[in-house]
C-alpha cells in the first residue's frame, strides 16, 4: 500500500504545486466541512475517528478508503 506522503507527492506533481500546498488545501476543505453547523453534516463528521481537535487529511482519507475498500468481498 502506498503512503499518504507518496500520494500527496503525486498529486502535487500532477497539479504543479508542492506537497505542502496539497496538504494545506485538503486540510482547508476538511476544516470548512468540519465547521459546517448543519446537524446532518455534524452527524457525518462524528463518524470519523480522529485524535486532535479536528480531523487531519490522513485521518479522513484513511477512514473513507476503508469504507469503500472491499473487505472479504463485501463493500463496507
N, C-alpha and C positions, 0 to 999 in steps of 0.2 A: 504494500500500500504506500502511496506517495505521501510525503509530509506536507503539512499545510504550507510551510515556507516554500517548498518547490512549486506548489500550486499558485501561490501568490506571485512567485517569481515569473512563472509562465504567463500569468495574466498581465503582469507589468510589462513583460517583453512584447506581448501582442498589442497592448494599448499604448506603448511608447512612453511609459512612465516608470516610477520607482515602486519597489515592493512596499515601501513606507506609505506612499500615496494610495496604493491599492488598499492596504490595511486601513488607513485612515478613512477612506471613502466607505468601506464596508462598515466600519465602526460608526460613522455618522448616520448611515442608513439604519443600523440597529438602534442607535440612540433615538432617532426620530420615531421609529416604531414603538420602542420601549416606553417613550414618554407620551404616547397616544392615550388619552383618558377614556376612550371608548371601552366599556366593560367587556365587550366581546374580544377586543384586541388584548386587553389585560388578561383575560382568561387564557388566551392562546400563549401569551408570554409566560404565564405561571406554569405552563407545562414543561418549559425548557429549564433544565438544571444549570446553574451557574454558581461560581464561587465568590465573586466580588459583589460590588454594588449594582452592577449591570452585566449582561452577557457580553462576552468577547466574540470576535469573529470566529475563532476556533471553536468555542462552545456552541454557537448557533449552527455553524456548518456541520459539526460533528453530530449534533442532535438530529438535524434533518437528513443527513446522509444515512444515519442508522434507521430512520423512519422509512426511508424509501428503498433501502437495500434489501434484497431478498435474503431471508434467513430461513434456512431449511426449506427453501422453495415457497415460502409464504411471504407475501408483501406485508410489511409491518403496518 
